[in-house]
Amino acid sequence: MKITADYLRQLIKEETQGEMEFAELEAARQNYKENPRDDEARHQFGMMVETLVEPIMAELGLFLEAEAFYNRGEIVFTNYRDTEVTIDPLGMMGRYDVQVYPLAGAEDDVSPSEISLDTMKGVAQYVADLRNLDPEPAGMVGEPKAQTELPLENKMRITKSQLQQVIREVLDEEMGDYGYESGAARADREFSQVVSGERLAMPDKEEIEEVLDDVLQDIRKHATSDAIAKQGARAEVLLSMLMGGRYAQEQYKDMFGDRGLKGYMDDRYGD
């Protein structure tokens, strides 16, 4: 399947839908953090938890004890069998402090863990990963079902080169409306012309230098005046310098003397 700009936009839209929904929860939490004694602020945050987080936890077999939040400010989920998850939305450093503990008698079955996370979506993901017993990853929580239920073989890995190609195609399409051709588009066009025979392929640097050296020697040997022959000889020395010739330094001194190129230009055009 070809990776197109429209396909990327669709992926981005799907992946950020859950983030957008949880952004409302985070806004309610921020209001609660700033006004912890305000009953309405607490209620609004509690409602967002019930709307977005409780369904996710319920799928994991964990159920919300709503009275814990309204009585002591902690969000508690439990399966009433072996696990309890306690979330402090006003944790240290402005993060969510999360504790996962075994219930009494389940210490051998559930390992306790603690963590601090930045977002409630991250908290839900952490708990989902802990509760997941399948060999496959738990998947992204809070995201559209159509996305999270895609079979593994249909999930595509987008490489850097594919992304660069999509960006280049979009830029070429957008800039083409203004009569602009990007360097990448021009390179593609010229390559196609070379392959089709419409354009000659550019030779490499070594081939150019070899032919130029031959041309300069021919100019020097067949020059109709000493002045032209001398200029051809100078050009050969300069080419040898550019090519890193073995005797370039000696040739340069012999041709241009102690004054070098500056002296040559001064003599030719004046100070």
N, C-alpha and C positions, 0 to 999 in steps of 0.2 A: 504493500500500500504506500502510495506517495504521500509524504508529509507536506501538507499545504498550509497556507496561512489561515484559511478558514478552519482547518482541523485543529490547529494550535489555539485559535481563539475559542473553539468549543471546549477544548481541554481546560483552558484557563478559566472559562466561565464555570465549568463543572467543579473544578478544584476550589474555587473561591466562594462558591455558593454557601458552603458550610461556614467559612470564615466570616462571611457577611452576616449570617444569622447569629453567630456567636458574638459578633461585634456589638449587637444590641445588648446581649447579656453583659459584656464587659463594660458597656456604658452605664448600665444599671448598677453594676458592682462598684464602679468608680464613684457614683453618686452616693452609694451606701457607705463607702470608705470615708467620704468627706462628711457624711451626715449619719454616723452610726447610731445616734439616738433618735433619729427621725423614723417613726413607724411606717410612714408611706414609702420612704427610700428602702427600708428593709423589705416591705411587702413587694415592691416592684422587682427587686432582685430575686426574692424568693419565688415569684411567679415565673421569672425567666428560667430559673433552675428547674422548676417543675415542667416547663414547656420544652426545654431543650435537653437537659441533662437526664432527667428522670426516665424518659423513654430509652435512652442509650443504656443506662444502668439496668433497667428492667430486662432488656435483652440479654444482659450478662447474668441475670438471676439475682440482682441486687435491688432492694426496694428502699424508697426514701422514707425516713422517719422525720416528717415535716416539723413535728413539735420540737425536735432538737434545735433546729435553726431559730425558731421564734423564741425558745426559752433561753438558749445560751449562745446563739450565734454560730453554731457549728452545723455543717451539712453532713448528715450521716446516712449512709446506705448500708444495708445488711441483708444477708440471705437467711438470717435466723438459724443458720445451721453451723457454719464454721468461720465465716468472714464478716468483718465490719470495716467499712471505709469511712474515715472521718476527714472532712475537708474544712480547714479554717480559711475563709475568704479574706481575712484581715491578718494574714501571716506576716512573718518577719520579712523585711526588705520589700514590702508591698507585693509579695507573691502569695500563691495559694500553698499553704502547708498541708501536705497529704500524709495520712497515716493509714496503713493497712495492717490490721491486727487479727489474729485468730480469736474466735470466741472461746469461752471456757470449755476445755476438753478437746479442743481441736489444734492444740499446739503442735502436735506431731504431723498434722496435715497441711497447715498453712504457715508459711514463713512470714514473720513481721517485716515491714519495710516502711521507710519514711523518705519523703522527697519534697522539694519545693519547686513549684512550676509557675510560669508566668501567666498562663491562660487556663480557663476552665476546659477548653477544648483539649488542651494538652493533658489536663488531669484525666479527662474521660479516656483519652488515648492510652495513657499510662495504665489505668485500671483494666482497660480492654486487653492490653498486651499481657498483663499479669494473669488475667482470667482465661486467656486463650490456651487451650490444650492441644490444638491442632498443629500439625507440622507446618502448615502454611501460616504466614503473617495474619494478624487479626484484621488488617485493612484499616482504612481511614474512617474514624468515627465522625458522625455528624455530616457526612457527605451524601449526595444523592444516591439512591439505591441503584439507579441505572449505571452509575459509575462503579460503585463498590462491588457490584455483582458480576462485572465482566469476567469471563473465564480467563485464567492466567495466560493462555496462549494468545488471547486477543489484546492483551495489554502491550503496548508498543514502547520500546526504549528509543527515545529521540537522541541521536548523537549530536555532538557539537557541529560536525560538518553538515548534517541535515538542517540544523537550526540556522547555520550561516547561509545555506543555500536558500532557505525560505526567506530570510531577511533580505538577501540580495535580490530575489525575485520581486518581493514587495516594493523595495526601493526602486528597482528598475521600472516597475509598473507605474508607481506614483510619479517619479521624475520624468518618465516618458511623456506624460501629459504636457510637460513644459518644454519638450524638445531636447531634454538633457539625456546624455548617454553616460552612464557611470563607467569607470575604468574596467570593472569586472565584466560589464555587459559588452564593452568594446573588445575586451580580450576574447570573450566567447565568440563574438561575431567574427573576429579576425581568424581565430582558430578554425572556425567552420569554413571560412573562405579558403584557408590553406588546404584543408582536407579535400574540398571540392575542386581545387585547382584554380579558383578565382584569384587567389593571391599567392605570391611566392613566399615561402617560409624564410624568415630572417636567419642568416647564418650566425654561428656563435662567434664570440670575441676572438678566439684563436684564429679562425678562418679569415676574419676581417683583417686582423693584424698581418697575417701572412700575405694576403693579396695586396694590402696597402704597401707593405715593404717592397713587393715586386714592382708595383706601379712607380714608387719613388725612385727605385733603382733605374727603371726604364727612363724616367724623366731626366735623371742625372746623366745617364749614358748618351741619350739622344738629344740633349738640350742644344739649341741653336746658338746659345751664348754662354759665356763663363758664369754670368750672374745667375742664370736659371739653373745651371749645373750646380752651382754653389748652394742655391736654395734647396735643391733636391737632396744634396748631401746633408744639409742641416736637418731637413725633415726626417731623413733616415736615422740620424743620431737621436732626435727627439722621440721617434717611434721606439728605438732600442731602449731608451730610458723608461718609456711607459711599459714596455714589455719586460723590464727587468733583465735586460741583456747582460751577459757575462762581462763584457768590456765596455758597458755603457758609461761608466765613470771616466775612463781614460778617453773615450771618444768625445765625451762632453767637454773635457778640458782642452783637448786638441782643437775642437771646432770653435768653442766660444771663449777660450782663454780664461784668465783669472777673473775677468769682469763678469763672466757668465751671461745669463739671459738678460739681466738688467742692462749690462753694457751694450749688448746687441740692440736692444730696443732704444737705448739712448742714442746710439749711432744712427739708427734708422730714422727715428722721429724727433731727435733732439731732446734736450733736458726738459 
